Amino acid sequence: MTRDASEIYDDLKALANELEDLAATGRITMSTDSWNKDYPETKQAVAQALAALLVAINATCWMETLPAAEATATKLGQRG
C-alpha cells in the first residue's frame, strides 16, 4: 500500500495530538527498570517525543507525492 505524503502528514499530526491527550490525562508513565537510562522522567520524554513529531510534521507539510510512473520499457527479448 502506497500512501501520499499528505496522508503521512495527517497521521503525524494525529499521533502528536494523541500523545498530548495521553500526557494531559496522566496515562503515560516511564519504565523504571535499569534499561531506561535516557528518559526516566515522563514530562521530559513526552516533550522530546512531541518535539521530534513537530520536526516531522513541519517537514512533511511541504512534501508532495508524484503520480506513479508508467512502465515504458519492454521486457528483455520483446520488441515494443
N, C-alpha and C positions, 0 to 999 in steps of 0.2 A: 504494500500500500504506500503510495507516494502522496505526501501531503504538500500543500502550498506553504510558503514561508509565513503567510498571514495567519494560517491556522496554528502554526507553532507559536507565533507571537501571541495569539489569543490564549493559548494554553499556558504560556509562561505567565501572563497576567493573572489568569485564574489560579495558578499554583501560588503565586505571591499572595493573592487575596485569601486563599485557604490557609496558608501558613500564618498570615496575620490574624485570621479568625481563631485558629487553634491557640496561638500565643495569647490572644486577648482573653480567652476563656480559661487560661491556665492548664490547658490539656497537653502541653509539651513539657517533658522532663528529660534530663540528660542522664545517660548511663553513668553509674558511679563505680564501675569496675576499673581495674588497673589499666585497661587498654585505652580508655578515653582520657588522654592527656592534653589534647588540643582544645576541647570545648567542654569544660566542666560546668560552666555557667549557662543556664538556659537563655537568659536575656541576650547575652553576647553571641551565642550560637545562632539564635533567630535573627539578630541584626546582621550577622555575617552572611547568612543564607539569603536574606532579603536583599542585601547589597549585591550579592552575586546575581540574583534573579533580575535586579534592576539593570545591571550591566547588559545582561542578555536581552531584556525587553527593549532597552534603548537601541541596541544594535539591530535586532530583528525588525524593528518598526520601519527601517529603511530598506529592507530586503524585498525583492520581487521575485516571483517564480516564473521562469521562462517556460513556454509550452514544450512538451516533449518533442524531440527531434524525430522526423520521419526517416525511416531507413531508405537510403538511396542506392546503396551498394548491392550488387548481386552476389549470390553465393559463389564460392570458388568453383570454377568449372562451368558455370552457367553464363549465358550471354544475355545482356539486357537489352 
